[in-house]
Amino acid sequence: MVTLAGTQNFSQFELHLRAILGLPLKEITLERSGASAVILSQKEIPSDPEYTGTEDALRIKNSNVKIFGKPSARVYRRMGVALTWDDKNSDINELRVRAKNIAGCVKIN
């Protein structure tokens, strides 16, 4: 999922498409460092889960949130992903912490 943060010159979707269509792939390059963290449900929600805190998550430097749009939630179900990035020489451990902080902002109700 970290490819969604623009960390390389091809996304995972472009790579899959090229593989399926048999298209050549000259080189995959690192464009910037990035990290992702899963957004997990902490409770059972039978239908139409609602999300809060996305505004706070997006205030964090170089952040993005992808909500999967699942119709229900159960404990520990993956409901989305938090993404962050910085330049190529960034400390990956700092990016991991930032991604977890972004994910922690999003609450599922």
Protein Blocks (a to p, Z undefined) as FASTA:
>chain_A
ZZmnopafbdfklmmmmmmnopacfbacdfbdcdddddddfbdcfbhpadehklmmmmpg
hiadddehiabdcehiafbdcdddddfkbcfklmmmmmmmmmmmpccZZ
